[in-house]
Amino acid sequence: MVVSEPFAVAFGLDEVGGSIVVDIGAGTTDIARIYGTFPSDDDQVTISEAGDWIDERLMELVAKKFTGAQLTKDMVRQWKEDGSYVGGDEREQMVELSVDGKKQIVDIGDLVQIACEGLVPHLVRAVKAIVAGADPGAEPARGRLLAGWLYVKRPENNPDTS
């Protein structure tokens, strides 16, 4: 039997009784409402903004800030994977970069944040659509959002995360 990745995540974490799963992959982000059964097409949405999309934004931002920088997709992807974050204060992320043939150590932390935060409005729109389309009589989500490698709980439901 083939099941969607969001359902497999919820099942593996024993969260099939009322969760929203956000699976940010390389090429697509899959969002599904899970409430005890396999999600139907109405319970799921796929958007094209995902990991590769963030890589492209980050590459554009680095190229703009460091004119003449020599960049590869693999290099940029590794930087994203090493330092991805949204919100809060800027974090320093020092990387080695060749600019006009000269090796430099530069801080791209602000650019990583900008690239990652660019995904947030797309996620919010998709999650809102999934929530708005929920059956009012279905079991509500129990305050959990399962997001790719992240497992996020509302602070009021889990004092350890406050």
Disulfide bonds with the S-S distance in Angstrom:
none
